Amino acid sequence: MYRLTYLFPLIICWSSCGNERTPPPPTSDTEVAGPGLRSGADDTNAQRSFAQQRVDRVDRMYLEGRLRCDTIRYDCAGQDRGGVFTRCYLGDDLVKADHLATPPQPTLVYTEVYYLEDGEVYFAALATDPPTEQGGSLPTLATRYYYEGKLIEQNGPELRGALGPQTVLRVGKEGSYTCD
């Protein structure tokens, strides 16, 4: 028994320490999926998992400073609203596009974030306005997973007021936004 007490932690450490590998970087500056991410997903769970792995990879690249990001600010003339678009690129490819509306309006989408590859959205997150200083409610969050251009899963309620992926992508490509 005495020998097992010493061997057990050693075996655990030995078996877990030697097998860790960092994921390889993408083989190309514009490849979001990258090696090691399975793309031939045949069911909804695998497709959602594939999209989430890609989101995680883009977020890691952002944190590592590998993405080039810029912002576009706008104000709507004659209206008390505006916003900010943030576009992030890997090489010349748009891989993430955000829209933050200002000021937030109750029950309407306040922020929307889209992850894409080759101009196609594979994940979206939408949130309503943040809590007010008077202690308003927490934001409502909705997420959407896409696979090969088709919506495969939506979590959360249907939210109103989002510009939508087509508008955010158009702003990402054109570099400007005109209020309706």
C-alpha positions as CSV (number, residue, x, y, z in Angstrom):
1,M,0.0,0.0,0.0
2,Y,2.8,2.4,0.9
3,R,4.4,2.0,-2.6
4,L,1.1,2.6,-4.4
5,T,0.7,5.9,-2.6
6,Y,3.9,7.1,-4.2
7,L,3.3,5.5,-7.5
8,F,-0.2,6.8,-8.1
9,P,0.6,10.5,-8.4
10,L,3.7,9.7,-10.4
11,I,1.7,7.7,-12.9
12,I,-0.9,10.4,-13.2
13,C,1.7,13.1,-13.8
14,W,3.7,10.9,-16.2
15,S,0.7,10.0,-18.3
16,S,-0.7,13.5,-18.6
17,C,2.6,15.5,-18.9
18,G,4.1,13.8,-21.9
19,N,1.2,13.9,-24.3
20,E,0.4,17.6,-24.3
21,R,0.8,19.4,-27.6
22,T,-0.1,22.9,-28.6
23,P,-2.4,23.0,-31.6
24,P,-0.5,23.7,-34.8
25,P,-0.9,27.2,-36.3
26,P,-2.9,27.5,-39.5
27,T,-0.9,26.5,-42.5
28,S,-1.9,29.7,-44.3
29,D,-2.5,33.2,-43.1
30,T,-6.1,33.1,-44.2
31,E,-7.1,29.6,-43.0
32,V,-9.5,29.8,-40.0
33,A,-10.4,26.1,-39.8
34,G,-6.7,25.1,-39.9
35,P,-5.2,21.7,-39.6
36,G,-6.6,19.4,-36.9
37,L,-10.2,20.8,-37.2
38,R,-12.5,18.2,-38.7
39,S,-14.7,19.7,-41.4
40,G,-16.6,16.7,-42.6
41,A,-19.2,16.8,-39.8
42,D,-22.2,14.6,-40.5
43,D,-24.5,15.4,-37.6
44,T,-25.6,18.6,-35.8
45,N,-23.5,18.1,-32.7
46,A,-20.4,17.6,-34.8
47,Q,-21.2,20.6,-36.9
48,R,-21.8,22.8,-33.9
49,S,-18.5,21.5,-32.4
50,F,-16.7,22.3,-35.6
51,A,-18.1,25.9,-35.5
52,Q,-17.1,26.3,-31.9
53,Q,-13.6,25.1,-32.5
54,R,-13.3,27.7,-35.3
55,V,-14.6,30.5,-33.0
56,D,-12.1,29.4,-30.3
57,R,-9.3,29.5,-32.9
58,V,-10.2,33.0,-34.1
59,D,-10.5,34.3,-30.5
60,R,-7.0,32.8,-29.7
61,M,-5.6,34.5,-32.8
62,Y,-7.1,37.8,-31.7
63,L,-5.6,37.5,-28.2
64,E,-2.2,36.6,-29.8
65,G,-2.4,39.7,-31.9
66,R,-2.5,37.8,-35.2
67,L,-5.6,39.5,-36.4
68,R,-5.7,43.0,-37.9
69,C,-8.8,44.9,-36.6
70,D,-10.2,48.3,-37.4
71,T,-13.3,50.2,-36.4
72,I,-16.0,52.2,-38.2
73,R,-18.0,54.7,-36.2
74,Y,-21.3,56.2,-37.4
75,D,-24.0,58.6,-36.2
76,C,-27.4,58.7,-37.6
77,A,-28.2,62.3,-38.6
78,G,-31.3,63.7,-36.9
79,Q,-31.6,60.6,-34.7
80,D,-30.2,60.0,-31.3
81,R,-28.4,56.8,-32.2
82,G,-25.2,55.5,-33.8
83,G,-22.7,52.7,-33.3
84,V,-19.4,51.1,-33.9
85,F,-18.4,48.3,-36.3
86,T,-15.3,46.3,-35.6
87,R,-13.8,44.3,-38.4
88,C,-11.0,41.7,-37.8
89,Y,-9.0,40.2,-40.6
90,L,-6.6,37.3,-41.0
91,G,-4.5,38.2,-43.9
92,D,-7.1,39.9,-46.3
93,D,-10.0,37.7,-45.2
94,L,-12.7,39.1,-42.8
95,V,-13.0,36.5,-40.0
96,K,-15.0,38.4,-37.4
97,A,-17.4,41.4,-37.5
98,D,-19.0,43.1,-34.6
99,H,-21.7,45.8,-34.3
100,L,-22.3,47.8,-31.1
101,A,-25.3,50.1,-31.2
102,T,-25.4,53.3,-29.1
103,P,-27.2,54.1,-27.1
104,P,-28.8,50.8,-26.2
105,Q,-32.5,50.6,-26.4
106,P,-34.6,48.4,-24.2
107,T,-35.5,45.0,-25.7
108,L,-33.5,45.6,-28.9
109,V,-30.2,44.0,-29.9
110,Y,-27.3,46.1,-28.5
111,T,-24.4,44.0,-29.8
112,E,-24.0,41.4,-32.5
113,V,-20.9,39.4,-33.3
114,Y,-20.4,37.3,-36.4
115,Y,-17.6,34.8,-37.1
116,L,-17.0,33.9,-40.8
117,E,-14.8,32.2,-43.2
118,D,-14.8,32.7,-47.0
119,G,-17.6,35.3,-46.5
120,E,-19.9,32.7,-44.9
121,V,-21.1,33.1,-41.3
122,Y,-20.6,30.0,-39.1
123,F,-21.4,31.5,-35.6
124,A,-23.4,34.5,-34.4
125,A,-24.0,35.9,-31.0
126,L,-26.6,38.6,-30.3
127,A,-27.3,40.4,-27.0
128,T,-29.9,43.0,-25.9
129,D,-29.0,46.1,-24.0
130,P,-26.8,45.8,-20.9
131,P,-28.2,46.4,-17.4
132,T,-29.0,50.1,-16.5
133,E,-27.5,51.9,-13.6
134,Q,-30.9,51.7,-11.9
135,G,-30.5,47.9,-11.8
136,G,-32.3,46.8,-15.0
137,S,-32.4,43.2,-16.1
138,L,-29.4,41.3,-17.4
139,P,-28.9,41.2,-21.2
140,T,-30.6,38.5,-23.2
141,L,-28.3,36.4,-25.3
142,A,-29.0,34.4,-28.4
143,T,-26.5,32.3,-30.3
144,R,-26.7,30.8,-33.8
145,Y,-24.6,28.1,-35.3
146,Y,-24.3,27.7,-39.1
147,Y,-22.9,24.9,-41.2
148,E,-22.3,25.3,-44.9
149,G,-24.4,28.4,-44.9
150,K,-27.4,26.8,-43.2
151,L,-28.7,27.6,-39.7
152,I,-28.3,24.4,-37.7
153,E,-29.0,25.5,-34.2
154,Q,-30.4,28.6,-32.4
155,N,-30.2,29.1,-28.7
156,G,-32.1,31.8,-26.9
157,P,-35.0,33.9,-27.9
158,E,-35.6,35.6,-31.3
159,L,-34.2,39.1,-30.7
160,R,-35.4,42.3,-32.5
161,G,-33.3,45.1,-33.8
162,A,-30.2,43.3,-35.2
163,L,-28.8,44.7,-38.4
164,G,-28.2,41.1,-39.4
165,P,-25.2,39.3,-40.9
166,Q,-25.7,40.6,-44.5
167,T,-25.5,44.3,-43.4
168,V,-22.6,43.7,-41.0
169,L,-20.7,41.8,-43.8
170,R,-21.5,44.5,-46.3
171,V,-20.1,47.1,-43.9
172,G,-17.1,44.8,-43.4
173,K,-16.4,44.8,-47.1
174,E,-17.4,48.4,-48.0
175,G,-15.9,50.1,-44.9
176,S,-18.9,52.4,-44.4
177,Y,-22.5,52.4,-43.1
178,T,-25.4,54.7,-43.9
179,C,-28.3,54.8,-41.4
180,D,-31.8,54.0,-42.7
